Amino acid sequence: MSEQFKPNTTVAAIIHHQGKFLIVEEIDDGKVVYNQPAGHVEANEDIVQACRREVFEETGLTVEPHYLSGIYYHYRTELNLYYLRFCFVVELEECAQTAPKDSDIIQALWLTKEELEAKGSQIRSPLVLDCLTDYLNGEHYPLSILHSNIKNI
């Protein structure tokens, strides 16, 4: 009997204000990379709770996701790992000040899509731009499509 396959389940947040996106500059495997606030879902945590927690840890912001822009299945050949990513969207009325709590985060910055694209190979994963492109193309799925029996444990 083979072992059950379990992809890494992650969340990410596109946080937008007037053409700029909140991006975290972080250390990954000793390199500086750029990503949306993102991370793994933890035990006893539903998907939306995971998004709130990751955004808080990586930016210091307390936010409420408005909707999903997509769900992504991605294989990283160099790590031989599969990821299932839920990408949420938060629209802010003002450009919020950040205070990252996670020690791997150097800073959170507000960048345009073009400024982010200019980071090139420093973008942590192709999913970063894939999620952003889908958001800009109007992909929009209500949070009501997510169901969980985990209640604020």
C-alpha angles and dihedrals in degrees: 000000000000125000116262113260114241119181119205107263113215140172130212134185129216102205110191137187124167099328097322129103129209106241127178122225105211146163116253119174090341095309131106110243139168125233143151111264097282146147149141126308110245129217115279091018127111121222096260092046089052091054093050091049096047092048090050094047094047101037108014090237124132105214140163116224112235100199145329121269093192152321115243134197112201135175119206104204095192090059098030088229133135122214131197106198127192109199117203130191128223119184113201126200092212138026100262125215113241135216111181116212098191113092092218091062114090094185144322115241138186110236136170117235089256093052090050093048089052088065086073113172091014090073102108098225139357085246090074093067094033090058092045092049092051090049092050090048089058101255104168129170123173120242087236089081088070117084128185138168090206109104119193095298 
